[in-house]
């Protein structure tokens, strides 16, 4: 069979471009052909992120490796679903992954859960319309992407160009004081994102600490991972 294929290939090469010869080669070739298919890229059940940061983006000081680094294993299913939802609304998947990494540890923190993706805090009537078949089909991942897109559109309306301040819009542009989230945390905060929190508070529009933290995770952890980039590129 190999000899017949070799003869067929020789005849074809001598008559390349002849549509009749192309047809005859496809019909009479001896060796069976397989239909070319897109190679499936399968992520491991838990994806390991590496965190080699040295400087804390919010404080400008050296990172405490025992407290500030987030390297470890994270559920690939959550990563996959966030990327799909981000692409559905033409958002950068790295933005949404970084937000959920900050808010819920990509599903590993105590406040995480299947219904708490990105820790979004918006009413349904505030969100942009879903791109799913109906609101009933809009799951938590879809609603997270809708909430993020809604907030980014609001930032555009405000004319915000600075990337840190724009990301801050997702978390809010107000002033944070020690008692702002006392009901949530159960105690008055002494610092936020590693920065001491004075009694008068910190204006997040003037000093977008959340935006700095999230973009640091995005650019210096997630975007540094070449294998993750390959997965993200191939997720549909």
Beta strands, then each sheet from edge to edge (+ up, - down):
strand 1: 46-49
strand 2: 72-75
strand 3: 175-176
strand 4: 191-192
strand 5: 195-196
strand 6: 202-203
sheet 1: 1+ 2-
sheet 2: 3+ 6-
sheet 3: 4+ 5-
end
